[in-house]
Each structure stands twice: as C-alpha cells, then as structure tokens.
Amino acid sequence: MTWRTMAPPTEKKIPVPDSQADLKLDRVHYTETREGVKEWELEAASAQYFKGESTVLLDKVKATFFGKEGQTYTLVGKKGKFNPQTKEMELFDGIRLESGDGYQMRTRSLKYQAGKKELSTADAVEMEGPQLRVEGIGLIVEIDRQYLQVLRQVTTTLSPAKGKELLRIGPLAWKR
C-alpha cells in the first residue's frame, strides 16, 4: 500500500478590485447557450460585479458543463472569478470536479476557457473512478472530445475492487 498526499497548498488569492462592486447579487443562476444548445450553467450563493474590470467575484460556486454527446462535468468550489465578456471562469479553494460517468477529481484551482470548451489547472490533482485512481500535477479536460490528460508526475493505481490495489503505474498520460 502506498500513501501520498497532495503537496501543501501555497496561498492562492483571488484578485479583489480596489473599487466597490457595481452590483451585488445573492443566489445567482446563469445559463450559457450557443445556437440554442446549453453549454454550461453557473450557480453561486453570491456575486459581486465590477464593471470596470469586467469581473464577477463568486462565492460557493457550482458550474455544470455539457458536452456534445450529453456528458456532464460538475465543478464545485468555494470562490470563483468570472469574466462575462470572454465567458471564462476560474474557481479556487476546495475544487471538486465530477463527471457524469462516475469519475471525481480534486485540486486547488481550475480554469474554464469558453473558446476551447476546456478545463485546466497547473496544480496537483487527485482523480478517482471505478477501479482507478490517478494523481499528478496539471490537468486538461477537453469537454466535447471527452479527453482528459494529467500532465506531469503521474501515478496511476488500478484496482479490481474498492480498497484492493491491482497495479500501480507511473508516469502516464491517461486518455478516455
């Protein structure tokens, strides 16, 4: 049995604009569509909009992304930042990402790039799924292609049943 933990977090702060928020909202729900197709939904306990910086700061965030073939990825974080012009967002603190097919991932921060329909991080990641556990540094998820890659220092553990290790492999780039 091998025990590893994620590297201790280095303090990652959300940039806070110097000015007062132009708009403050509670219980926010936002849906992004393209050509009548839902691409993602964003929910937050609260939001502060700073017009001059084109930035929305979010608290207690949940975002669900929808792929071409109907797959979903649900992202949850304590804090976030959203740009309403580019539709890009970044979540911080206690990030969890769950796929509709049973995979779960944890990291410190995760960025969504709307133009690419891509989630990414440079931080340490831990991913777990049916009979599989992957740890490493850096991650890219291409939502429409259902492609996931852990970028560096990858360790993969395959298990026939929960709690029993079958095979441990590292380094490895994993593709679904």
Helices and strands as residue ranges (DSSP letters): E 23-34, E 37-50, G 51-53, E 55-66, E 72-83, E 88-99, E 104-113, E 118-129, E 132-142, E 147-158, E 167-169
